[in-house]
């Protein structure tokens, strides 16, 4: 029988309770930074559907944390599992332990439903975000639609497993006789494995939406790597989901609270990763300020006249006319890369774009999947001069040093006249 007075168990319970509220507070901070970043850049009216879904997800996450707290703090981590047939027969239905096990089982059921709902709400956030991000990009509309179908059907399937794995439903908190593994919510193998598989499959699909576009883009390796890492967060979520599944199946009959432990941890990781693209601009701004201050000190020491905003624009008049402009500014810069699905420019068709604005992506990128080699325009203003239909005159600005030639140079395309 469970010994509620066990000092080791009490210490472990207190440690987990501190972990639950610590993760909860950190998640609130991350979400608050998300909304601060969005409102500061696009205003309250610029909030999108994924922002409202995230608010609902936070409410569900809070309820899930409360359930995990109840399992450990009130029901002593007990449920209707981890008992022999003799112990079940000997347990008095009027005893305190019987009540703890029944209520623990019911709380496990509620916590598992909240856990599943939270994960699938976060997947819906990603889908809405990708739908806005890839609007107009070739073939992306159908990928988003298939994603909606997949997320919806897998969520319904998980709910059906939760409600139909044990019939009648009230057997899920039955103590004596043993209701069987399927009716033990803390260690139900069919529900644990099924949810893990559905979660993994949907995460793989969601990652497959942006990663090919980023991989085929003309971004510099460092920035491409940052994007790939950001959009590959589903791998970390999958790892936590697998750890949760393994811990429940291997340790659940020793410590029934394992379900609550790993559900809360996986939920926290999912909330943080889902908000990461939105809060990245805040950290990027801090880094950019540090770099700007460093450049300012270097320029001052060399007696140069620092430009307020140094914009570097290059042209590449190769045979396929690939163009790539990188304005280096604090928040408003965007980078535009024109590629097709095979990573090269093509000669005809319609150009479509994947917009990743600063307040949305955090990296300030615009990736265009183009089926034409039409010229791109700098977002700071119209092109200086058109040399031909498919060429843009671009200017490179330099810092003029004391004692050197006091002039600025203008780089022109070889075919430009002017």
Rosetta blueprint (number, residue, H / E / L):
1 X L
2 X L
3 X L
4 X L
5 X L
6 X L
7 X H
8 X H
9 X H
10 X H
11 X H
12 X H
13 X H
14 X H
15 X H
16 X H
17 X H
18 X H
19 X H
20 X H
21 X H
22 X H
23 X H
24 X H
25 X H
26 X H
27 X H
28 X H
29 X H
30 X H
31 X H
32 X H
33 X H
34 X H
35 X H
36 X H
37 X H
38 X H
39 X H
40 X H
41 X H
42 X H
43 X L
44 X H
45 X H
46 X H
47 X L
48 X L
49 X H
50 X H
51 X H
52 X H
53 X H
54 X H
55 X H
56 X H
57 X H
58 X H
59 X H
60 X H
61 X H
62 X H
63 X H
64 X H
65 X H
66 X H
67 X H
68 X H
69 X H
70 X H
71 X H
72 X H
73 X H
74 X L
75 X L
76 X L
77 X L
78 X L
79 X L
80 X L
81 X L
82 X L
83 X L
84 X L
85 X H
86 X H
87 X H
88 X H
89 X H
90 X H
91 X L
92 X L
93 X L
94 X L
95 X L
96 X H
97 X H
98 X H
99 X H
100 X H
101 X H
102 X H
103 X H
104 X H
105 X H
106 X H
107 X H
108 X H
109 X H
110 X H
111 X H
112 X H
113 X H
114 X H
115 X H
116 X H
117 X H
118 X H
119 X H
120 X H
121 X H
122 X H
123 X H
124 X H
125 X H
126 X H
127 X H
128 X H
129 X H
130 X H
131 X H
132 X H
133 X H
134 X L
135 X L
136 X L
137 X L
138 X L
139 X L
140 X H
141 X H
142 X H
143 X H
144 X H
145 X H
146 X H
147 X H
148 X H
149 X H
150 X H
151 X H
152 X H
153 X H
154 X H
155 X H
156 X H
157 X H
158 X H
159 X H
160 X H
161 X H
162 X H
163 X H
164 X H
165 X L
166 X L
167 X L
168 X L
169 X H
170 X H
171 X H
172 X H
173 X H
174 X L
175 X L
176 X L
177 X L
178 X L
179 X L
180 X L
181 X H
182 X H
183 X H
184 X L
185 X L
186 X L
187 X L
188 X L
189 X H
190 X H
191 X H
192 X H
193 X H
194 X H
195 X H
196 X H
197 X H
198 X H
199 X H
200 X H
201 X H
202 X H
203 X H
204 X H
205 X H
206 X H
207 X H
208 X H
209 X H
210 X H
211 X H
212 X H
213 X H
214 X H
215 X H
216 X L
217 X L
218 X L
219 X L
220 X L
221 X H
222 X H
223 X H
224 X H
225 X H
226 X H
227 X H
228 X H
229 X H
230 X H
231 X H
232 X L
233 X H
234 X H
235 X H
236 X H
237 X H
238 X H
239 X H
240 X H
241 X H
242 X H
243 X H
244 X H
245 X H
246 X H
247 X H
248 X H
249 X H
250 X H
251 X H
252 X L
253 X L
254 X L
255 X L
256 X L
257 X L
258 X H
259 X H
260 X H
261 X H
262 X H
263 X H
264 X H
265 X H
266 X H
267 X H
268 X H
269 X H
270 X H
271 X H
272 X H
273 X H
274 X H
275 X H
276 X H
277 X H
278 X H
279 X H
280 X H
281 X H
282 X H
283 X H
284 X H
285 X H
286 X H
287 X H
288 X H
289 X H
290 X H
291 X H
292 X H
293 X H
294 X H
295 X H
296 X H
297 X H
298 X H
299 X H
300 X H
301 X H
302 X L
303 X L
304 X E
305 X L
306 X L
307 X L
308 X L
309 X L
310 X L
311 X L
312 X E
313 X L
314 X L
315 X L
316 X L
317 X L
318 X L
319 X L
320 X L
321 X L
322 X L
323 X L
324 X E
325 X E
326 X E
327 X L
328 X L
329 X L
330 X L
331 X L
332 X L
333 X L
334 X L
335 X E
336 X E
337 X E
338 X E
339 X E
340 X L
341 X L
342 X L
343 X L
344 X L
345 X L
346 X L
347 X L
348 X L
349 X L
350 X L
351 X L
352 X E
353 X E
354 X E
355 X E
356 X E
357 X L
358 X H
359 X H
360 X H
361 X H
362 X L
363 X L
364 X L
365 X E
366 X E
367 X E
368 X E
369 X E
370 X L
371 X L
372 X L
373 X L
374 X L
375 X L
376 X L
377 X L
378 X L
379 X L
380 X L
381 X L
382 X L
383 X L
384 X L
385 X L
386 X L
387 X L
388 X E
389 X L
390 X L
391 X E
392 X L
393 X L
394 X L
395 X L
396 X L
397 X L
398 X L
399 X L
400 X L
401 X E
402 X L
403 X L
404 X L
405 X L
406 X L
407 X L
408 X L
409 X L
410 X L
411 X L
412 X L
413 X L
414 X L
415 X L
416 X L
417 X L
418 X L
